[in-house]
Structures are given as structure tokens and as C-alpha cells.
Amino acid sequence: MTKAGHIFLIDDDESMRISLARMLRELGYLVEDYTSASTFLEKSVPVSPAVILLDMQMPNATGLDLQEKLLKLGRKTPIIFISGQSQPHQIVSGLKKGAVDFLFKPFNLEELLKSIADAIDFDSRQLKRVLLDVEARREYVSLTPREREVCSWLVKGLLNKDIAVKLGITDATIKVHKARVMEKMHADSLQSLVKKFLESDLSNHPLSH
């Protein structure tokens, strides 16, 4: 059974890298392996859902150095650190900056596979959230300036008649605008409109200001 998931394996220990990559491929994962942080940065293309299995101690650049660079690049692929020996401050630093797990060599295979499955699941949800936000923003941009005004008051909990007073237009006109807002935003209720607005942070969209 093929697992939907991509693994970037970065480890300078050749025998470890080859055996781990072979085993993970046999389990149905798509595995790309790299000998260093720099070759990974140079050659890898971001895909999702994925996980980065990253050795902490490597010559030239440590796992933490790579994690730092990826954060600056805005690449959010979850990272699992694997390490023979690490200082406590490295572990704390890696986890604080968002690594999903930290495993010590030699690690238990079941533990590794569970960690990979959890990370790929996390990345799938992360990807889904990004796609939902993109869709919500696209819908919001399709609103006219007046519809956006009505939308922001609806989200704040105002009734049609209150919005009509605020905007100096009739109740009937507000009803028409509200119906268009709900249709364009694909919201079947006021609650779902509010949820979409808040979850996708549309109040901070440039058109909201």
C-alpha cells in the first residue's frame, strides 16, 4: 500500500542514510535523500504533504542551521530531528522553532514510523488550511466595496436594520447585499460566514482597510 507522503532525508552518515531510505521506500514512501543541508537547499523542491528527517550533527551546517534557513524561506515542512548525540540546548531550540519530534539513534522503528505518520498528517492539515485561506480570500476579493462593508458589519453581529442605519441605505437594499455576500462567500449561514472570516483572517486583508 502506497502511503501519501514525501520524505526528505538529510544525513551525512552514508550507511544510515542508504538503509533508512531503502526501508522507507519499501514501506511506500517517496524518499529523497541528501548528504548535507546545502545540497538539500540547492536541489529540493517543496512538496506537500511531506516531512524532513534531519540529522542534527552534520559538518558545515547543523540541523538547527538548516531549520533556521527554512524558517526564513517560509518553508513550513515539518521537521523530525534524528541525532546520535545532541546537547539539551539544541533539542530545546529545535523544538521551540517548530520541530515536531526529536529521535535519538539508534531509534525504535515503530517510534520513527509513528512520528513520520503524525508529521505527514500535520502537513496535510497545514496544506488544507492554506488552500482554504486562498479560496476564502479569492471569494472576498470578488465582493464589491459595498458588499465588503456589509460583510464586515454582519461578522461583527449587526442586524440588517442596524447596518442600514450605519450605511444610510434601506433595509431592503441591505437584504440584497447580504444575499450576495452569502452567495459569493459560499456561506450557508451567518455562523459559517463568521467562521470563514475569522479563520482566514479576512479582517487583515488589504481590501478590508
N, C-alpha and C positions, 0 to 999 in steps of 0.2 A: 504494500500500500504506500503510495507516494504521499509524503507529508507536504502540505503547502507551506513552504518556508525556505528561506535562503540563509546560509551561514557563512559569514566572513571569518575565517580562522587566521589569526595573526600570531605566529610563534617562531622564534629563531631556532628552536630545538627541532632539527630536521626529522629525527626518528619519531618524535612525539607528534609532530605536525602530520607526517605522512600516515601514521597508523590511525590517528584520530580522524583525519579527513576520510580515509578509506571506510572506517567503521560508520561514520555518519552518512556517507553516500549510500552504503549498503542498507541503511535504515530509511532511505528515500529522501534525504535532504539534498538540496543543491548546495554544494560546498565550493567556495573559492578560498584557496589558501595562499598566504603571503608570508615572506620571511621577515619583513620589517614594517614599521609604521609608515616609512616613506614610500615603499612600493605600493602599500595599500592606498595611500592618499593619491599617488600618481595614477594608479591603474583601475581602481574600483569605481563602479558606477552605483549610485544609491538606488536600492530597490526596496520594496516593502511587500509583505511582512518579512522582516529579517532580524538577525541577531549578530552581534560581533563578539566572537570568543577571542579575548585579548590577553596575551601574556603580559604580566606586569613588568618583569625584568628583561629588557632587551638592550643590546648595545645601541648606541647613538640616541635612541629616543625611547623612553619608558612608556608603559601603557598609559600612565597619567598624562604624559605629554600629548599622546595621540587623542586622548579623551578631551583635553583642553582645546586642541585644534578643531576637533569635530564640533564642539560646542560653538566655537567662533564661526564655523562654516554653516551653522544651523542644521547640521545633520543629526537627526534625533534617533537613529537606530539604537535600540537598547544594547548595552554592553554587559557581558559577563566576564569578569576578570578571572584568569587562571594563573596560579603562581606557585613556584617552588618554595620561595621564601619571600615574605614581604614584611616591611615594617608596619606596626599598627597605624602610624600616621598616614601611610599610603592607602591602607584599607579604608580608613575613615574618610580620607579625601576623595577617593574614588566613589564611595557610596554617597557622599554628600553631593557630588556633582552628577548624580543620577544613575550610576551603575546599578543594574538590577540584582546582581549577585556577585559573590566572591568565593571561588573554589580553590582549594589547595591541592597541588599534585602530591602524591597520586590520589586522584579523586574517585569517588564511587560512581560507577557508570550510571546507575539509576538516578542518582542525585543530579548528575550533569544533564541527563535527558529531560528530567522534570524541569530543571532550570531553563533549558532551551525552549521547551514547550510553553512554559509560562511567559518567557520573553517574547516569543513569536506571537502569542495570543495578545500580549500587551501592545505589540507593534501593530497588529491588525486593528485593535480598537483605536489606537492612535491615528492610524490611516483613515479609518471610518469617520472619526471626529473631524479630521482635516477636510475630507470630502463633503461632509455635512455643512461645515462652515463656508466652504467655497460656494456650495449650492444656495445657502441662505443669503450670502452676500450678493450673488447673482440675482436672486429674486428681489432683494431690497433695492438694488440699482434699477430694476425695472419699474419701480414705483415713481409716480410723478412727484414733484416737490410738495404739492398739497397732500397727496396720499401719504407721503413720509411724515408730514406734520400730524395727520390724523392717526397714523400708526403709533407715533411716539406718545400721543395722549392716551390712546387705547391701552398701550402697555403700562402706562402709569396708573391705569384703573379708572379713568374718567368715563362717565356715561355720555351717550350721544348728545344729549341736550347740553351738558356742560362743555363739550368740545365745540358745539355750535356757537355757544356764547363766546368762548375764547377766540374762535376764528372769525366771528361775526358773519356766519352764514346759517342757512336754515337747517333745521333738524333733518328734513328730507334729503338735503344735499349730503349731510354727514353720513346718512344711511347708505347712499350710493358709494361714497368714498370708502366707507368701511367694507362694503361688499367686495369692492375691487381690491382692497388691501388683502382681505382674507383669501381671495381667489389667487392673486399673484404670489402671495407668500405660502400658498398651499397649506393653509391652516384651517382645520375643520371646526375649531372652537377658539374662543378668546384665550383659554389656558394654553393651547398649543402654540398660539401666536407669541404669547409672553415667554413660553419656554424656549422657543426658537430664537427669539430676540435676545434673551439673556445668555443662553448657552453659546451663541455665536457672537456675543458681544457687539451687537449691531449699534448700540448707543455710542460706541467709539469709532464707527465707520465715518470717514471724512464727510460723507453726504449728510450725516446727522448733525453736523455743526454749521 
